[in-house]
Amino acid sequence: MAKTDIQLVKQRFGIIGNAPALHRAIDIAMQVAPTDLSVLITGESGVGKEFFPQMIHQNSRRKHGAYIAVNCGAIPEGTIDSELFGHEKGSFTGALSDRKGYFEVADGGTIFLDEVGELPMPTQARLLRVLESGEFIRVGSSKVLKTNVRIVAATNVNMEEAIREGRFREDLFYRLNSVAVTVPPLRERGEDIYLLFRKFAADFAEKYRMPAINLSEEARVLLMKYRFPGNIRQLKNITEQISIIEKSRDITSEVLSLYLPDLNVERLPVLQSRQGSENRTFGSEREILYQVLFDMRKEIHELRALVYDIMSNREPESASKSSRFGGVTDLVFTPPVDHSVHVEVDPDKEDVEEHYAEAVVESEPITLSDFEKESIRKTLEKYNGKRKLAANALQISERTLYRKIKDYGLDEY
């Protein structure tokens, strides 16, 4: 596409920016729009992937048909098949009448499947059949129905990794990925960061009826250097916060730095070490559990050394060392009475700490599920039970979090 054509598209859909990677994504989307090929839009969370399905639909032969956007990660696993494919009366508790699914309603139009990487495996098999033959069956029915729907999907999941781990069907991936559109992260878009900031500042000035905020040259440089792990969504939130909170409309680098989390990583950390001095990122729930186990193992070794000092009638090396266990020194010196654990120690043996540690491990076994449950519980407490924020912090979908809350009996959150 010519530059003038791309500019017209950006104006129509309210897209801000001149980065070559952004123009490339728009060009691919516009070229594939007149066809009926499936499109997979990839990119990090918050980069603006939702604009591209609308762009494709509005420039296709289906533009007069229905356009339905579905957030696959926000629909509970038990009802997603009914939402997508419909159900028959009496097919499950609460099915009081027949209901058409999105694929039936959008016949002749376009369906946008956001967070498609979160679809459960049985639903993936149904979706593959729709892509291959246009056929589907309502929940609770045996009648095969036909639909003529174009599918545009989006995900921020590493699909190759999901396929390797058995969380996503490889054949479905290749069906969806007939054409790939990659939306670049904000940190790779250069001057677009400042252009977007000015646009958001003007929008919020109009919304809240106040003068627009302006950045000093130093603040502008700071803004351009920041990596924005939350991408455009984070930039918009920061601009709104500054617009509302700061009385001065001239923003210095010192003021701006108060609103930029001290992050030099591409993604927000899920958990922190107990010392709070090291941020870590995790790509999956498995990595979270492995990291927790690693930290616990390290602390057990330190606890063994501390117990050995105490039981050998020696002073602990330092108070700071014991404080890492959240006051465990006080608990050791004045232990609660627990008749379920009895440790016989031979003072002549040098491995007294091993006897103690073995007894503790034998009396209180800890499983991976315990660690996962505790991580979810603490995250929910941190965000005051706001499950969407907790799911984002844990880097899992809301549907997965809802399921685990039910599995672990954390319904009070």
Steps between C-alpha positions, in 0.01 A plus 500: 500500500609856434577723798198716425273195511647391834447850641133486395459165674660636819272802498193286452576264786670749733845340485788727611859441393747488213723208598597281200396183686154649563464600133604148401228347719236735353617424146468121552156538661371712212634263236341193658170675581326437161570125526333243727825376651523453875730750669698462824600826668785470747656748737544578867212601722403864459645563153161562334431170325124566517518763222614254235197264493271802451730627227490164323122465534419852380716454189366155409203380300338411832488860628119506485480177703529455875823567687528328838797531736543220755749506788578131534694548823207663680241224437493213754613167358167335575296743291730599215370228263146620560603862435677419174281225356167534682301243695170312502233537766571271795855417389630612841376661820378848418441432128137609509470551125688454175776751448699594193877525539728766358588290194134470412422868560803620303421292191625703203709727722819498709584365844795640693634247751715694745734302729447194280796333672284459813242273334464159668599197291144368434396842369809510281383177332157653430661817362723297271193332350343841430816616325529183293138445395287784638309244708415505871258339745315672780559376853246227572411448133598250233398713204785634288464870415689705240644847527698730275715702735842655466719461807753757614684394816742677732731385778790616714593138576815344354316252279804287418560450872131427560510233228811340649336488843183346357279800582414584140434283194763531230251436217272776632792740524586456133134541404474826690841620388426513127623860518689640798485865607752599769428819693826650640539585870505867595868498598591422136298788354734790575335842462156339508525500881497880515234529229271270698571689821395829339183340363404356839584828678270691262221243541510515881518880497175503305343227712578664834476859371849608596815615314709225343822396673836563333835328545832674546783393271653284776161342572453427131837324485408297810166403346669386178752285687242320714421147382124500574435134589126579483539666158239751379254411777762587763594827327134602489450423870812694598392801294157497664647477849732794443221706342277455804747505788759764406395862545777639280449442130877503436636158588868463586705181486490480881121504501472257210733252669250471786251341259742261324548171687867415538498216247767415248341177386261435218226358716375578849630269777257252649674434827790646693758330717434521872782751535315717244828593328469300181219513241431196291284424201320174427366361175278233648345368820761223504782754513329677787488179703859408415620843615305476826651156564847636431452786747358266765790259459748784551323613814486145638880478475530830688247380757699180556812703576305722738346204685840337526641814666211515746502131595879508536460784756661753262377846417358541148738668256287817477156627575459602137547140393215379717273786401479361149274229633238750621591474872580128499776556762244597761294196412803273544600646837141485632347222294132415521426162650446249223468141616465372144870553430761348727867541413756289678842661472832351596717797609814305412402483135602777264201465270244620754349740248434213257302314766290809562444576132404139421244502780347824377479373143347171609241667724393778264529396135449785250370439148513704181127560538560656842747745349266584213204550733704727727627706204145552372369582849768764564452656157124524554559660840743750346239611246209492749327214321503668157539191289580673172798678657609181676483303174713762326756494781519119490509508117212255462157549347200599711336171410799304630503707820126442555554125459789490745309712754223240486746206517682640803189620684597867489145619425516761777709707262 
